[in-house]
């Protein structure tokens, strides 16, 4: 479902709620778009702007959680892991090269995410932005998954299981 979410805009797992620890110690959560899932590496990827508060949060404390929910299937997946930020490196450059011009525009805003403004900035077309500055604002985030919590909701009885990848605990069924 994660691989499908990364590949298809229509997939239920396309958007996830990412939770992190705020720089003030309070929990923070927001929706981000799943851009990649690597089963062999047990990782997921998403993009953000270097000026976004989540970048500062993940630099201080890389622990994070991602929650996915498919209403039609009745499946929730919670992932726990550690984020690695890629700015201007080969990984970020490869993702950037594969992106379309309209996606790159998202990182061309003059003002960083969450900063108060007088009104929305006018949109610019693909030719109307500084590609180098836009790439300088781009961050690829890879989350290395340490745990997975799977919940299946059903009228016939809910089921829940937990897997840990980075320690000796065995996978186990849990009470839903």
C-alpha positions in Angstrom: 0.0 0.0 0.0 3.0 2.3 0.7 4.5 1.6 -2.8 1.1 2.3 -4.4 0.7 5.5 -2.4 4.1 6.7 -3.7 3.2 5.8 -7.2 -0.4 7.0 -7.6 -2.1 10.3 -6.8 -5.4 8.4 -6.3 -4.0 5.9 -3.8 -5.3 6.1 -0.2 -1.8 6.1 1.2 -0.7 9.0 -1.0 -1.0 11.5 1.9 0.2 10.8 5.4 0.2 12.6 8.7 3.7 13.2 9.9 4.3 13.8 13.6 7.5 15.2 15.1 8.7 16.8 18.2 8.5 20.6 18.0 11.5 22.7 18.9 9.6 23.7 22.1 9.0 20.0 23.0 5.4 20.0 22.0 4.0 17.5 19.4 3.6 18.7 15.9 1.6 17.0 13.1 0.9 17.9 9.5 0.0 16.2 6.2 2.7 15.5 3.7 2.7 13.7 0.3 4.4 10.3 0.2 6.9 10.4 -2.7 8.7 7.1 -2.3 8.6 3.8 -0.4 11.5 1.3 -0.4 10.6 -2.1 1.0 14.2 -3.4 1.0 15.6 -0.3 2.8 12.5 0.0 5.0 12.1 3.7 4.2 9.7 6.2 3.0 10.4 9.6 1.4 8.7 13.0 1.2 9.7 16.5 0.2 9.6 19.8 2.1 11.0 23.3 2.1 14.2 24.0 4.0 12.4 27.0 5.6 9.6 24.8 7.0 9.5 24.4 10.8 9.5 20.6 10.4 13.1 20.9 9.1 14.3 22.6 12.2 12.3 20.1 14.3 13.8 17.0 12.6 17.4 18.5 12.8 17.0 18.8 16.6 15.2 15.4 17.0 15.0 13.1 14.0 12.4 10.8 15.6 9.1 11.0 13.8 5.9 9.0 13.1 3.8 8.7 10.0 0.2 7.7 10.0 -1.6 6.4 6.9 -5.3 5.5 6.7 -7.4 3.8 4.0 -11.0 4.3 4.8 -12.3 1.9 2.2 -10.1 -0.9 3.3 -10.3 -0.1 7.0 -6.6 -0.1 7.4 -4.4 2.2 9.4 -0.6 1.9 9.3 1.6 3.8 11.8 5.3 4.0 11.1 7.9 5.1 13.7 11.4 6.0 12.6 14.2 8.5 12.2 14.4 11.2 9.5 17.4 12.0 7.4 17.4 15.3 5.7 19.0 15.6 2.2 19.8 19.1 1.0 21.8 19.7 -2.1 23.3 16.2 -2.1 23.1 13.5 -4.7 19.9 12.1 -3.4 18.1 15.4 -3.4 19.5 16.2 -6.9 18.2 12.9 -8.3 14.7 13.5 -6.9 14.8 17.1 -8.1 15.8 16.0 -11.6 12.8 13.6 -11.8 10.3 16.3 -10.7 8.2 18.3 -13.2 8.5 22.1 -13.4 5.1 22.6 -11.7 6.3 20.7 -8.6 9.5 22.7 -8.5 7.5 25.9 -8.3 6.4 24.9 -4.8 9.9 25.7 -3.5 10.2 29.0 -5.3 8.1 31.1 -2.9 10.0 34.1 -1.7 8.6 33.6 1.8 9.1 30.4 3.8 6.2 28.2 4.9 4.3 29.4 7.9 5.5 33.0 7.8 2.7 35.6 8.0 2.0 37.5 4.7 -0.4 40.1 3.6 -2.0 37.8 1.0 -1.3 34.9 -1.2 1.7 35.3 -3.6 0.7 35.2 -7.2 1.4 31.9 -8.9 4.2 31.8 -11.4 4.5 29.6 -14.4 7.4 27.2 -15.0 9.4 29.8 -16.7 8.8 32.4 -14.0 11.0 31.1 -11.2 14.7 30.8 -10.2 15.5 27.1 -10.5 18.7 27.4 -8.5 17.0 29.2 -5.6 14.1 26.8 -5.8 16.5 23.8 -5.5 18.2 25.5 -2.6 14.9 25.5 -0.7 14.2 21.8 -1.6 14.7 19.1 1.0 14.3 15.4 0.5 13.4 13.6 3.7 14.0 9.9 4.1 12.4 8.2 7.1 14.1 4.9 8.1 11.4 2.8 9.6 12.0 1.3 13.0 8.5 0.1 13.8 5.2 -0.6 12.1 1.8 -0.8 13.7 -1.0 -2.3 11.5 -4.6 -2.0 12.4 -7.5 -3.6 10.4 -11.0 -2.4 11.3 -13.8 -4.8 10.5 -17.3 -5.5 11.7 -16.2 -9.1 12.0 -13.5 -8.0 14.6 -10.6 -5.7 14.5 -7.0 -6.9 14.3 -3.8 -5.3 15.1 -0.1 -6.3 14.9 3.2 -4.6 15.6 6.6 -5.1 14.0 10.0 -3.8 15.2 12.9 -3.7 12.9 15.8 -2.2 14.9 15.8 -4.3 18.0 15.3 -7.9 19.2 11.6 -7.7 19.9 9.5 -10.2 18.0 6.5 -9.2 15.9 3.3 -9.6 17.9 -0.4 -9.4 17.7 -1.9 -6.6 19.9 -5.4 -6.0 21.2 -7.0 -3.5 18.9 
